[in-house]
Amino acid sequence: MASIFQAIEILSKEKGIDPQIVMDQVKEAMLVAARKQFKGNEELAAEFDQASGEIQIFAVKKIVELVADPTHEISLSDAQKIAATAEVGGEVRFPKKTDGMSRVSAQTFKQIMLQKLREAERDTIFTEYAHRVGELVTCVVKRIEGPDMILDMGKTEARLPKKEQSRLENFAIGDRVRCIIKTVEKSGKNAGVILSRADGDFVKRLFEQEVPEIYDNTVVIKACAREAGERTKIAVFSRDRDVDCVGACVGMKGMRVQSIIRELRGEKIDIIEYSDDPVTFATHALSPAKISRVTIVDGSERHMEVIVEDTQLSLAIGKKGQNVRLAAKLIGWKVDIKSEEEKRQEVESVMSAMIVPGAPVSALVEHGLTQEILDTLVAADVGTVEKLGYMTPEDLEALPGMEPQMVAVIQEAVNSYYSQFEEAVPVPVEEIAPTEETVAVEEAAAAEEPGREPTAESVVEVAPEIALAVGQTAEHPPEPAVSTDQPEGIQS
């Protein structure tokens, strides 16, 4: 008996399972093997023999007054021959010989036992790690299975799928790797703990470790948008007016953010100041591009239109649309970017579609044109508003019967007629005037090749303090302009 209990105890410690659960699984597996061996309909029960240390199998029969099913029932008189204290409703157990159990039964026991142990182990893992989803953990690469990596977490193994890895990373067996627990699967092909290094929450956890202000909730990470191996945009907000949220994340001489960049194998990070105003937030999120104006197209559908100068269009869109894609994900709005020329052409097409070609001059009567002036224009063969609009004041005065005061009335009526179409064109919700900061960033971008997105190096070299203020790319962050005597150069 001691050897069986010792084996169960060792197995329980290895798998992290309660010994009683393992013992119950052993009994159940033994019963399945016994039913396959005896091939009967008897009700069987398994028990540990305290004397021999072996598992015993019993056939169980219920005590009744009148036997209807001899396989499952026994009469009270027959039961009392076995046990004098037997009563109706009780049970009588008959030992079954297990010495002659075949090799097939033993193999069945082994398979059932392994299956039950796996299920118990999955339940234990799920119970322990389900509430730890999103937690940062340190693991060791144990083996590589195709594109996936199997990592050792100490108590169990976890899987790091290919889609949860960054393309910049390459680990070998034995390397220590920091990941977050993304999900815990209880069943299925990939049951167990699933880790991730490509999720946006992984960058959040790294910032929480590196930036004390985030850990103590002085600086809050409001949003994060990431394309693993390419670029990350993270929006931060300070609860303390004296703490610069962007500067706190960058750190003295960029030490904090550089530590995170090294962990991400050189991935670019944009640290952006969060704003409750979607227009301001969108302006920060699309930096370093210069934004001319932003129009809220549909507030309920969270749809906005961003207008940039023609030279800033490629910079705002980014390489393969990456900049605007990450910005839209960060702010949670659908963003349409257009250049000034594209917007001008759109407005012209809308106005031309609304203006009726060849409208008669009689349409100007509603806009202040008198009948006398109308008759004069018709007599001079000026029959359409379009033709009248192309005429200069000198051309009008040259018409027969036209007086100077009539020219002023005509001009006012024509302007009023065309202004009704201009009012139908959407007006931007908010105009964003260029600031010194955005101008400096644009000059930095102009130093690069035309039409190419400027690098963080060029922005920082021209105006490091400006680049920090507008949400610079923190690949090479500058030294904060002002620091206090708080730990690690917290900016104020």
C-alpha positions as CSV (number, residue, x, y, z in Angstrom):
1,M,0.0,0.0,0.0
2,A,2.8,2.3,0.8
3,S,4.2,2.0,-2.6
4,I,0.9,2.9,-4.3
5,F,0.3,5.9,-2.1
6,Q,3.9,7.0,-2.5
7,A,3.6,6.8,-6.3
8,I,0.3,8.8,-6.1
9,E,1.9,11.5,-4.0
10,I,4.9,11.9,-6.3
11,L,2.6,12.1,-9.3
12,S,0.4,14.7,-7.6
13,K,3.4,16.9,-6.8
14,E,4.7,16.7,-10.4
15,K,1.4,17.6,-11.9
16,G,0.2,19.9,-9.2
17,I,-2.9,17.9,-8.6
18,D,-4.6,17.1,-5.3
19,P,-3.6,13.5,-4.2
20,Q,-7.2,12.6,-3.5
21,I,-8.2,13.5,-7.1
22,V,-5.4,11.3,-8.4
23,M,-6.6,8.4,-6.1
24,D,-10.2,8.8,-7.4
25,Q,-9.0,8.8,-11.0
26,V,-7.0,5.6,-10.3
27,K,-10.2,3.9,-9.0
28,E,-12.3,5.1,-11.9
29,A,-9.7,3.9,-14.4
30,M,-9.6,0.5,-12.7
31,L,-13.4,0.2,-12.9
32,V,-13.4,0.9,-16.6
33,A,-10.7,-1.8,-17.1
34,A,-12.6,-4.2,-14.9
35,R,-15.9,-3.8,-16.8
36,K,-14.0,-4.5,-20.0
37,Q,-12.5,-7.6,-18.5
38,F,-15.6,-9.2,-16.9
39,K,-18.0,-8.1,-19.6
40,G,-21.1,-8.1,-17.4
41,N,-23.8,-5.7,-16.3
42,E,-22.8,-6.0,-12.7
43,E,-22.4,-2.8,-10.7
44,L,-18.8,-2.6,-9.7
45,A,-16.9,-0.6,-7.0
46,A,-13.2,-0.1,-6.4
47,E,-11.4,0.3,-3.1
48,F,-7.9,0.4,-1.8
49,D,-7.0,-2.6,0.4
50,Q,-5.4,-1.2,3.5
51,A,-3.6,-4.5,4.2
52,S,-2.2,-5.5,0.9
53,G,-2.0,-2.0,-0.7
54,E,-3.8,-3.2,-3.8
55,I,-6.9,-2.0,-5.5
56,Q,-9.8,-4.4,-5.0
57,I,-12.9,-4.7,-7.3
58,F,-16.3,-5.6,-5.8
59,A,-19.6,-6.5,-7.4
60,V,-22.3,-4.6,-5.5
61,K,-25.9,-5.9,-5.1
62,K,-28.8,-4.1,-3.4
63,I,-30.7,-6.0,-0.6
64,V,-34.5,-6.3,-1.4
65,E,-37.3,-8.4,-0.1
66,L,-38.3,-9.8,-3.6
67,V,-35.5,-10.2,-6.2
68,A,-36.5,-9.0,-9.7
69,D,-33.0,-8.6,-11.1
70,P,-30.5,-11.2,-9.8
71,T,-27.6,-9.3,-11.4
72,H,-28.1,-6.2,-9.3
73,E,-30.3,-7.4,-6.4
74,I,-30.1,-10.0,-3.6
75,S,-32.8,-11.3,-1.1
76,L,-32.6,-10.3,2.6
77,S,-32.2,-14.0,3.6
78,D,-29.3,-14.6,1.3
79,A,-27.7,-11.3,2.4
80,Q,-28.0,-12.2,6.1
81,K,-26.1,-15.4,5.4
82,I,-23.2,-13.2,4.4
83,A,-23.7,-10.5,7.0
84,A,-26.0,-11.0,9.9
85,T,-26.7,-7.3,10.2
86,A,-27.9,-6.9,6.7
87,E,-31.1,-4.9,6.2
88,V,-33.4,-4.1,3.3
89,G,-32.1,-1.2,1.3
90,G,-28.5,-1.9,2.2
91,E,-25.7,-3.3,-0.1
92,V,-23.6,-6.5,-0.2
93,R,-20.2,-6.6,-1.9
94,F,-18.7,-9.6,-3.5
95,P,-14.9,-9.5,-4.2
96,K,-13.8,-10.0,-7.8
97,K,-10.5,-11.6,-8.7
98,T,-8.2,-9.2,-10.5
99,D,-5.2,-11.5,-10.8
100,G,-6.3,-12.8,-14.1
101,M,-6.9,-9.4,-15.8
102,S,-5.5,-9.5,-19.3
103,R,-2.9,-7.3,-20.9
104,V,-5.7,-5.5,-22.8
105,S,-7.3,-4.5,-19.6
106,A,-4.0,-3.3,-18.2
107,Q,-3.5,-1.2,-21.4
108,T,-7.1,0.1,-21.1
109,F,-6.3,1.1,-17.5
110,K,-3.2,3.0,-18.6
111,Q,-5.0,4.9,-21.3
112,I,-7.9,5.9,-19.1
113,M,-5.5,6.9,-16.4
114,L,-3.5,9.1,-18.6
115,Q,-6.6,10.8,-20.0
116,K,-8.0,11.4,-16.6
117,L,-4.8,12.8,-15.4
118,R,-4.6,15.2,-18.4
119,E,-8.1,16.4,-17.7
120,A,-7.3,16.9,-14.0
121,E,-4.2,18.8,-14.9
122,R,-6.0,21.1,-17.3
123,D,-8.6,21.9,-14.7
124,T,-5.9,22.7,-12.2
125,I,-4.0,24.9,-14.7
126,F,-7.2,26.7,-15.6
127,T,-8.1,27.3,-12.0
128,E,-4.7,28.7,-11.2
129,Y,-4.1,30.9,-14.3
130,A,-7.5,32.0,-15.5
131,H,-7.6,35.0,-13.1
132,R,-4.0,36.0,-14.2
133,V,-4.8,36.9,-17.8
134,G,-2.9,40.0,-18.8
135,E,-0.2,39.4,-16.2
136,L,3.5,39.8,-17.2
137,V,5.5,36.6,-16.6
138,T,9.1,35.5,-17.2
139,C,9.5,32.1,-18.8
140,V,12.3,29.9,-20.3
141,V,12.2,28.5,-23.8
142,K,11.9,24.8,-23.4
143,R,11.5,23.5,-27.0
144,I,10.3,24.7,-30.4
145,E,7.4,22.9,-32.1
146,G,7.2,24.1,-35.7
147,P,6.4,27.9,-35.7
148,D,5.3,27.8,-32.1
149,M,7.5,27.9,-28.9
150,I,6.9,26.0,-25.8
151,L,7.9,27.9,-22.6
152,D,8.5,26.6,-19.1
153,M,6.5,28.7,-16.5
154,G,7.8,26.6,-13.6
155,K,4.6,24.8,-12.7
156,T,3.4,24.1,-16.2
157,E,4.3,24.6,-19.9
158,A,2.8,27.4,-22.0
159,R,2.6,28.0,-25.7
160,L,3.8,31.1,-27.6
161,P,2.1,30.8,-31.0
162,K,3.7,32.3,-34.1
163,K,1.0,35.0,-34.4
164,E,1.8,36.2,-30.9
165,Q,5.5,36.7,-31.7
166,S,7.1,39.8,-33.2
167,R,8.9,39.4,-36.6
168,L,11.9,41.1,-35.1
169,E,12.4,38.4,-32.4
170,N,14.3,35.1,-32.6
171,F,14.8,33.1,-29.4
172,A,16.8,29.9,-28.8
173,I,16.2,27.1,-26.3
174,G,17.2,28.2,-22.8
175,D,16.5,31.9,-23.4
176,R,14.6,33.8,-20.8
177,V,11.5,35.5,-22.3
178,R,9.0,38.0,-20.9
179,C,5.5,37.5,-22.1
180,I,1.9,38.2,-20.9
181,I,-0.7,35.6,-20.3
182,K,-3.2,36.2,-23.1
183,T,-5.7,33.4,-22.6
184,V,-6.1,30.1,-20.7
185,E,-7.8,27.4,-22.7
186,K,-9.5,24.6,-20.8
187,S,-10.2,22.3,-23.8
188,G,-9.3,21.9,-27.4
189,K,-6.1,21.3,-29.3
190,N,-4.1,24.0,-27.7
191,A,-5.5,23.6,-24.2
192,G,-3.4,25.3,-21.5
193,V,-1.8,28.7,-21.1
194,I,-1.4,30.9,-24.3
195,L,1.3,33.6,-24.1
196,S,1.8,36.7,-26.2
197,R,4.6,39.2,-27.0
198,A,2.6,40.8,-29.9
199,D,-0.4,42.1,-27.9
200,G,-0.7,45.8,-27.1
201,D,-1.1,44.9,-23.4
202,F,2.4,43.5,-23.4
203,V,3.7,47.1,-24.1
204,K,1.5,48.4,-21.3
205,R,2.9,46.0,-18.8
206,L,6.4,46.9,-19.8
207,F,5.7,50.6,-19.3
208,E,4.1,49.8,-15.9
209,Q,7.4,48.1,-14.8
210,E,9.7,50.9,-16.2
211,V,7.6,54.0,-15.2
212,P,6.9,54.4,-11.5
213,E,4.3,57.1,-12.3
214,I,2.2,54.6,-14.2
215,Y,2.5,52.0,-11.5
216,D,1.3,54.4,-8.8
217,N,-1.5,55.6,-11.2
218,T,-0.2,59.2,-11.4
219,V,0.1,58.7,-15.2
220,V,-2.6,56.5,-16.9
221,I,-2.3,54.6,-20.2
222,K,-5.5,55.5,-21.9
223,A,-5.1,53.6,-25.2
224,C,-2.5,51.6,-27.1
225,A,-2.4,50.6,-30.8
226,R,0.3,48.2,-32.0
227,E,1.6,46.4,-35.0
228,A,4.1,44.0,-33.6
229,G,7.6,44.4,-35.0
230,E,6.7,47.7,-36.8
231,R,5.3,50.5,-34.6
232,T,3.4,51.2,-31.4
233,K,1.3,54.3,-30.5
234,I,0.5,54.7,-26.8
235,A,-1.6,57.5,-25.4
236,V,-0.9,58.6,-21.8
237,F,-2.6,61.1,-19.5
238,S,-1.4,62.7,-16.2
239,R,-3.6,63.0,-13.2
240,D,-1.1,65.5,-11.7
241,R,-0.8,68.8,-13.3
242,D,2.9,69.0,-12.2
243,V,3.8,65.7,-13.9
244,D,4.5,65.6,-17.7
245,C,3.0,62.3,-18.8
246,V,5.1,62.1,-22.0
247,G,8.3,63.1,-20.2
248,A,7.7,60.6,-17.4
249,C,7.4,57.8,-19.9
250,V,10.5,58.8,-21.9
251,G,12.6,59.3,-18.7
252,M,15.9,61.0,-18.2
253,K,17.9,60.9,-21.5
254,G,15.3,58.4,-22.7
255,M,16.4,55.7,-20.3
256,R,13.0,54.4,-19.6
257,V,11.6,54.1,-23.1
258,Q,15.0,52.9,-24.5
259,S,14.8,49.9,-22.1
260,I,11.4,49.0,-23.5
261,I,12.6,49.5,-27.1
262,R,15.5,47.0,-26.4
263,E,13.0,44.5,-25.0
264,L,10.9,44.9,-28.2
265,R,14.1,44.5,-30.4
266,G,14.1,48.0,-31.8
267,E,10.3,48.5,-32.4
268,K,9.4,52.2,-32.8
269,I,7.2,53.7,-30.1
270,D,5.2,56.9,-30.3
271,I,4.2,58.4,-26.9
272,I,1.2,60.7,-27.3
273,E,-0.6,62.9,-24.9
274,Y,-4.2,61.9,-24.5
275,S,-7.1,64.3,-24.8
276,D,-10.9,64.0,-24.2
277,D,-11.4,66.2,-27.3
278,P,-11.4,63.8,-30.3
279,V,-10.2,66.6,-32.6
280,T,-7.2,67.4,-30.4
281,F,-6.5,63.7,-29.8
282,A,-6.6,63.0,-33.5
283,T,-4.1,65.8,-34.1
284,H,-1.7,64.3,-31.6
285,A,-2.2,60.7,-32.8
286,L,-1.4,61.6,-36.4
287,S,1.9,63.4,-35.5
288,P,4.5,64.1,-36.8
289,A,2.2,65.1,-39.7
290,K,0.8,68.7,-39.7
291,I,-3.0,68.8,-39.6
292,S,-4.8,71.7,-41.3
293,R,-8.3,71.0,-39.9
294,V,-10.5,68.2,-38.6
295,T,-14.2,67.7,-39.4
296,I,-16.5,65.5,-37.3
297,V,-18.5,63.9,-40.1
298,D,-20.8,61.7,-37.8
299,G,-20.4,61.9,-34.1
300,S,-22.7,58.9,-33.4
301,E,-20.8,56.7,-35.9
302,R,-17.4,58.1,-34.7
303,H,-16.4,59.2,-38.1
304,M,-14.1,62.1,-38.8
305,E,-12.4,63.7,-41.8
306,V,-8.8,65.1,-41.5
307,I,-7.4,67.6,-44.0
308,V,-3.7,68.0,-44.5
309,E,-1.5,70.0,-46.8
310,D,-0.6,68.3,-50.1
311,T,3.0,67.9,-49.0
312,Q,1.9,66.3,-45.7
313,L,-0.4,63.6,-47.1
314,S,2.1,60.8,-47.4
315,L,3.5,61.6,-44.0
316,A,0.1,61.5,-42.4
317,I,-0.8,58.2,-44.1
318,G,2.5,56.6,-43.3
319,K,4.3,53.7,-44.9
320,K,1.6,51.3,-46.3
321,G,-1.0,53.3,-44.4
322,Q,0.5,52.4,-41.0
323,N,0.4,55.9,-39.4
324,V,-3.3,56.6,-40.0
325,R,-4.2,52.9,-39.3
326,L,-2.6,53.0,-35.9
327,A,-4.0,56.5,-35.2
328,A,-7.6,55.4,-36.0
329,K,-7.2,52.4,-33.8
330,L,-5.8,54.5,-31.0
331,I,-8.6,57.1,-30.9
332,G,-11.3,54.6,-31.8
333,W,-12.7,56.7,-34.7
334,K,-12.9,56.0,-38.4
335,V,-10.5,58.5,-40.0
336,D,-10.5,59.7,-43.6
337,I,-7.4,61.7,-44.7
338,K,-7.5,64.1,-47.6
339,S,-5.2,66.7,-49.0
340,E,-6.2,70.3,-49.5
341,E,-6.3,69.8,-53.3
342,E,-8.6,66.7,-52.9
343,K,-10.9,68.6,-50.6
344,R,-11.1,71.6,-53.0
345,Q,-12.0,69.3,-55.9
346,E,-14.6,67.6,-53.8
347,V,-16.2,70.9,-52.8
348,E,-16.1,72.1,-56.4
349,S,-17.8,68.9,-57.6
350,V,-20.5,69.3,-55.0
351,M,-21.2,72.9,-55.9
352,S,-21.2,72.2,-59.6
353,A,-23.7,69.4,-59.0
354,M,-26.0,71.6,-57.0
355,I,-25.9,74.6,-59.4
356,V,-28.4,74.2,-62.2
357,P,-26.7,75.0,-65.5
358,G,-28.4,77.7,-67.6
359,A,-30.6,79.0,-64.8
360,P,-32.6,82.0,-66.2
361,V,-32.0,85.4,-64.8
362,S,-35.6,85.4,-63.5
363,A,-34.2,83.2,-60.7
364,L,-32.5,86.3,-59.3
365,V,-35.9,88.0,-58.6
366,E,-36.0,86.1,-55.3
367,H,-32.6,87.6,-54.4
368,G,-33.5,91.2,-54.9
369,L,-33.5,91.8,-58.7
370,T,-36.2,94.2,-59.8
371,Q,-38.5,93.6,-62.7
372,E,-37.1,96.8,-64.4
373,I,-33.5,95.4,-64.3
374,L,-34.8,92.0,-65.4
375,D,-36.4,93.5,-68.5
376,T,-33.2,95.4,-69.3
377,L,-31.1,92.3,-69.1
378,V,-33.5,90.2,-71.3
379,A,-33.6,93.0,-73.8
380,A,-29.8,93.0,-73.9
381,D,-29.8,89.2,-74.6
382,V,-28.5,88.3,-71.1
383,G,-30.8,85.4,-70.3
384,T,-28.9,83.2,-67.9
385,V,-27.4,83.6,-64.4
386,E,-24.2,81.9,-65.6
387,K,-23.7,84.5,-68.4
388,L,-24.5,87.3,-66.0
389,G,-22.0,86.0,-63.5
390,Y,-19.1,86.2,-66.0
391,M,-19.8,89.9,-66.8
392,T,-17.7,92.7,-65.2
393,P,-19.3,95.9,-63.9
394,E,-18.0,97.7,-67.0
395,D,-19.7,95.1,-69.2
396,L,-23.0,95.7,-67.4
397,E,-22.8,99.5,-67.6
398,A,-22.2,99.2,-71.4
399,L,-25.6,97.5,-71.8
400,P,-28.4,99.7,-73.3
401,G,-30.6,101.3,-70.5
402,M,-28.3,100.1,-67.7
403,E,-27.7,102.6,-64.9
404,P,-24.8,102.5,-62.3
405,Q,-27.2,101.9,-59.3
406,M,-28.6,98.9,-61.2
407,V,-25.2,97.3,-61.5
408,A,-24.8,97.3,-57.7
409,V,-28.2,95.6,-57.3
410,I,-27.2,92.9,-59.9
411,Q,-24.0,92.1,-58.2
412,E,-25.7,91.7,-54.8
413,A,-28.4,89.4,-56.3
414,V,-25.8,87.3,-58.1
415,N,-23.7,86.9,-54.9
416,S,-26.8,86.0,-52.9
417,Y,-27.7,83.4,-55.5
418,Y,-24.3,81.6,-55.4
419,S,-23.9,81.8,-51.6
420,Q,-26.9,79.5,-51.1
421,F,-24.8,76.7,-52.6
422,E,-21.8,77.4,-50.5
423,E,-23.9,77.1,-47.4
424,A,-24.8,73.6,-48.4
425,V,-21.1,72.5,-48.3
426,P,-20.1,71.0,-44.8
427,V,-18.1,73.4,-42.7
428,P,-15.3,72.0,-40.5
429,V,-16.1,71.6,-36.9
430,E,-12.8,73.0,-35.7
431,E,-9.9,74.7,-37.4
432,I,-6.5,73.7,-36.1
433,A,-4.1,76.6,-36.6
434,P,-0.5,75.6,-37.2
435,T,1.6,76.2,-34.1
436,E,5.3,76.7,-33.7
437,E,5.7,73.1,-32.6
438,T,4.0,71.7,-35.7
439,V,5.8,74.0,-38.0
440,A,9.1,72.9,-36.5
441,V,8.2,69.3,-37.0
442,E,7.2,70.0,-40.6
443,E,10.5,71.6,-41.2
444,A,12.2,68.5,-39.8
445,A,10.1,66.4,-42.2
446,A,11.1,68.7,-45.1
447,A,14.7,67.9,-44.4
448,E,14.0,64.3,-45.4
449,E,13.4,63.2,-49.0
450,P,10.2,64.7,-50.4
451,G,7.2,62.5,-49.9
452,R,9.0,60.2,-47.4
453,E,7.9,59.9,-43.7
454,P,10.6,61.5,-41.5
455,T,12.4,59.5,-39.0
456,A,12.4,60.2,-35.3
457,E,16.1,61.1,-35.5
458,S,15.4,64.0,-37.9
459,V,12.6,65.4,-35.7
460,V,14.6,65.2,-32.5
461,E,17.7,66.7,-34.1
462,V,15.8,69.8,-35.2
463,A,13.8,70.5,-32.1
464,P,14.0,67.9,-29.3
465,E,11.8,69.8,-26.9
466,I,9.2,70.3,-29.6
467,A,9.2,66.7,-30.6
468,L,8.6,65.7,-27.1
469,A,5.6,68.1,-26.8
470,V,3.8,66.9,-29.9
471,G,4.1,63.1,-29.3
472,Q,7.5,62.3,-30.8
473,T,8.7,58.9,-32.0
474,A,10.6,57.6,-29.0
475,E,13.2,55.6,-30.8
476,H,15.8,58.2,-29.8
477,P,14.1,60.3,-27.2
478,P,15.7,63.6,-26.2
479,E,16.8,64.6,-22.7
480,P,14.0,66.4,-20.8
481,A,14.4,70.1,-20.8
482,V,13.4,70.5,-17.2
483,S,13.8,67.9,-14.4
484,T,13.0,67.8,-10.7
485,D,14.8,66.0,-7.9
486,Q,12.1,63.3,-8.0
487,P,13.3,59.7,-8.7
488,E,14.6,59.0,-12.2
489,G,14.0,62.4,-13.8
490,I,10.2,62.8,-13.5
491,Q,9.3,65.8,-15.6
492,S,7.2,68.6,-14.4
